[in-house]
Amino acid sequence: VTLPNLSSLTWKTANSLPDIGSGYLDNVWTVANHTTTNNPTAIKTPTVLYAGDYGYHTGNNLWRSHFTALGTETAFQAQLQLEGGFAFAFSVWLDSMFV
């Protein structure tokens, strides 16, 4: 196998995460509102966040939520507990900023 000269190729990019923008509309997304699951691992959140419970069994899964600040906050703190398999990865965004 002979590889082409990669530096001479024309490269392109595309925004593959338009949903991280604050103006993105997620009104057609599936609402994660299940409170029970058949998964043998008990949930640790108020709602089920097992993608399979919503019909998503392969590929990348994105979770998105909203909150409204009161305007009197002087700081923001969040605690995340994440679990996944061998190829698990995650990114966290707050508004349009990568955390």
CYANA upper distance limits for C-alpha pairs under 8 A (distance plus 0.5 A):
  5 ASN  CA      9 LEU  CA      7.55
 18 PRO  CA     24 TYR  CA      7.32
 19 ASP  CA     24 TYR  CA      5.85
 19 ASP  CA     25 LEU  CA      8.12
 19 ASP  CA     26 ASP  CA      8.12
 20 ILE  CA     24 TYR  CA      7.66
 20 ILE  CA     93 TRP  CA      7.24
 20 ILE  CA     95 ASP  CA      7.34
 20 ILE  CA     96 SER  CA      6.07
 21 GLY  CA     95 ASP  CA      7.05
 21 GLY  CA     96 SER  CA      5.49
 22 SER  CA     95 ASP  CA      5.89
 22 SER  CA     96 SER  CA      6.44
 30 THR  CA     54 TYR  CA      8.01
 32 ALA  CA     47 THR  CA      7.36
 32 ALA  CA     48 VAL  CA      7.35
 32 ALA  CA     49 LEU  CA      7.37
 32 ALA  CA     54 TYR  CA      7.95
 33 ASN  CA     47 THR  CA      6.18
 33 ASN  CA     48 VAL  CA      7.42
 34 HIS  CA     47 THR  CA      5.99
 34 HIS  CA     48 VAL  CA      5.82
 35 THR  CA     46 PRO  CA      7.12
 35 THR  CA     47 THR  CA      5.28
 35 THR  CA     48 VAL  CA      6.15
 36 THR  CA     47 THR  CA      8.10
 36 THR  CA     48 VAL  CA      7.06
 37 THR  CA     42 ALA  CA      8.42
 37 THR  CA     43 ILE  CA      8.39
 37 THR  CA     48 VAL  CA      7.28
 37 THR  CA     53 ASP  CA      7.48
 43 ILE  CA     47 THR  CA      8.15
 43 ILE  CA     48 VAL  CA      6.77
 43 ILE  CA     49 LEU  CA      8.36
 45 THR  CA     49 LEU  CA      8.28
 48 VAL  CA     53 ASP  CA      8.17
 49 LEU  CA     53 ASP  CA      8.40
 50 TYR  CA     54 TYR  CA      8.01
 51 ALA  CA     55 GLY  CA      7.25
 51 ALA  CA     56 TYR  CA      5.74
 51 ALA  CA     57 HIS  CA      7.20
 51 ALA  CA     61 ASN  CA      7.58
 52 GLY  CA     56 TYR  CA      5.32
 52 GLY  CA     57 HIS  CA      5.50
 56 TYR  CA     61 ASN  CA      8.18
 69 ALA  CA     73 GLU  CA      7.86
 83 GLU  CA     88 PHE  CA      8.29
 84 GLY  CA     88 PHE  CA      5.44
 84 GLY  CA     89 ALA  CA      8.07
 91 SER  CA     98 PHE  CA      8.08
 91 SER  CA     99 VAL  CA      8.16
 92 VAL  CA     98 PHE  CA      6.66
 92 VAL  CA     99 VAL  CA      5.94
 93 TRP  CA     97 MET  CA      5.93
 93 TRP  CA     98 PHE  CA      4.99
 93 TRP  CA     99 VAL  CA      5.85
 94 LEU  CA     98 PHE  CA      7.04
 94 LEU  CA     99 VAL  CA      7.10
